[in-house]
């Protein structure tokens, strides 16, 4: 079973790749830095609530979907 941070990272990367976005492209769409996306996707950083909302908007999904076990 994945931790919440690992599940978030998995969902973030999977959705970004599904949309054909690079980390840089997603970062620009969300007003974040590419390094932030990289750290989140590698479970090196836990996102703040505002970051989850920004990413969900950029990924065209609901914020809660980034946290759910979708496997």
Secondary structure, DSSP 8 states (H G I E B T S, - for coil): ---HHHHHHHHHHHHHHHTT--HHHHHHHHT--HHHHHHHHTTSS---HHHHHHHHHHTTS-GGGGTS---
